[in-house]
Amino acid sequence: MAALCAAMQRRFTDRLMPHLRRLAPAQTRSLDDAALRAVAEAGLARAAGHGITTEWDLCRFVLHHLRLGSGFETDPRFAWARDILARNDLDGRRKLDRLDYHYFHVLMRHPEAGGRDETETR
């Protein structure tokens, strides 16, 4: 059973890598296939701990892993990500929807704030 799971994870990672290169070219440009595979596998392992299970949501989590850095969900600069991922009232899809929203609509617009949305503190 473990061998079957490992084979399935390897096939998923094989399918994931071209998407990562296409969706995060700046972050993957300097990575050879072995390095990208290692980053993807590390991201996938971390995603599982947050209840993220569907292929698309796993892909989105690994993209955040690439864009924000390994362990972004525990990095004090990205407390908003930690807070979202710690929520038990959200499933994996909703967690990733919120991470995506915050990344694209707050952090990318206000990088000097470290991604913190000033309206959330009021």
PLY file of the C-alpha trace (Angstrom):
ply
format ascii 1.0
element vertex 122
property float x
property float y
property float z
element edge 121
property int vertex1
property int vertex2
end_header
0.00 0.00 0.00
2.83 2.42 0.86
4.48 1.71 -2.51
1.20 2.47 -4.30
0.83 5.76 -2.42
4.42 6.71 -3.21
3.89 5.94 -6.90
0.71 8.03 -6.97
2.46 10.93 -5.25
5.35 10.74 -7.74
2.92 10.83 -10.70
1.09 13.78 -9.18
4.38 15.62 -8.64
5.34 14.85 -12.25
2.10 16.47 -13.42
2.47 19.37 -11.00
5.96 20.49 -12.02
5.07 21.93 -15.48
2.21 23.88 -13.89
4.57 25.32 -11.29
7.01 26.38 -14.01
4.21 28.04 -15.99
2.51 29.75 -13.04
5.63 30.80 -11.12
8.34 31.32 -13.76
10.41 33.76 -11.71
10.56 31.39 -8.76
11.26 28.24 -10.78
13.65 29.60 -13.42
16.80 28.82 -11.43
15.59 25.40 -10.25
16.49 22.24 -12.12
13.94 19.41 -12.11
15.42 17.72 -9.03
15.34 20.95 -7.02
11.80 21.79 -8.14
10.68 18.27 -7.26
12.16 18.67 -3.77
10.37 22.01 -3.29
7.09 20.55 -4.55
7.35 17.48 -2.32
8.14 19.62 0.72
5.16 21.86 -0.04
2.86 18.88 -0.52
3.94 17.43 2.81
3.23 20.72 4.57
-0.15 21.11 2.82
-1.37 17.79 4.17
-1.02 19.12 7.70
-3.48 21.90 6.89
-6.24 19.67 5.53
-5.50 20.51 1.90
-6.29 17.48 -0.22
-7.55 18.26 -3.72
-5.05 18.45 -6.58
-5.83 22.07 -7.49
-5.60 23.21 -3.86
-2.33 21.32 -3.43
-0.99 23.09 -6.51
-2.04 26.47 -5.13
-0.41 25.74 -1.77
2.87 24.78 -3.46
2.70 28.00 -5.48
2.51 29.98 -2.23
5.37 27.84 -0.93
7.40 28.93 -3.97
6.36 32.58 -3.93
6.62 33.26 -0.20
9.25 30.73 0.80
9.44 27.39 2.49
7.61 27.51 5.77
5.72 30.68 4.85
2.84 29.55 7.03
5.00 29.88 10.18
6.96 32.97 9.10
6.05 35.98 11.29
6.03 38.20 8.18
3.05 36.21 6.91
0.98 35.90 10.09
-2.11 36.28 7.91
-1.27 32.95 6.22
-0.74 31.21 9.57
-4.08 32.54 10.80
-5.93 31.37 7.70
-4.38 27.91 7.70
-5.06 27.42 11.42
-8.81 27.90 11.01
-10.76 24.72 11.68
-13.97 26.18 10.30
-12.55 26.32 6.76
-11.92 23.40 4.44
-8.81 23.24 2.26
-10.45 24.98 -0.70
-11.66 27.92 1.38
-8.27 28.25 3.05
-6.58 28.47 -0.35
-9.21 30.88 -1.65
-8.37 33.19 1.26
-4.60 32.74 0.83
-4.94 33.56 -2.87
-7.10 36.60 -2.17
-4.69 37.96 0.43
-1.64 37.26 -1.72
-3.01 38.84 -4.90
-5.18 41.64 -3.48
-3.29 42.69 -0.37
0.33 41.58 -0.47
0.91 42.29 -4.16
-0.69 45.73 -3.82
0.99 46.64 -0.51
4.28 44.72 -0.22
5.65 47.28 2.23
3.04 46.14 4.77
4.38 42.59 4.68
1.04 41.52 3.40
-0.85 42.74 6.44
-4.21 44.20 5.51
-4.55 47.34 7.62
-8.36 47.03 7.59
-8.10 43.67 9.42
-6.58 45.34 12.49
-9.37 47.88 12.90
0 1
1 2
2 3
3 4
4 5
5 6
6 7
7 8
8 9
9 10
10 11
11 12
12 13
13 14
14 15
15 16
16 17
17 18
18 19
19 20
20 21
21 22
22 23
23 24
24 25
25 26
26 27
27 28
28 29
29 30
30 31
31 32
32 33
33 34
34 35
35 36
36 37
37 38
38 39
39 40
40 41
41 42
42 43
43 44
44 45
45 46
46 47
47 48
48 49
49 50
50 51
51 52
52 53
53 54
54 55
55 56
56 57
57 58
58 59
59 60
60 61
61 62
62 63
63 64
64 65
65 66
66 67
67 68
68 69
69 70
70 71
71 72
72 73
73 74
74 75
75 76
76 77
77 78
78 79
79 80
80 81
81 82
82 83
83 84
84 85
85 86
86 87
87 88
88 89
89 90
90 91
91 92
92 93
93 94
94 95
95 96
96 97
97 98
98 99
99 100
100 101
101 102
102 103
103 104
104 105
105 106
106 107
107 108
108 109
109 110
110 111
111 112
112 113
113 114
114 115
115 116
116 117
117 118
118 119
119 120
120 121
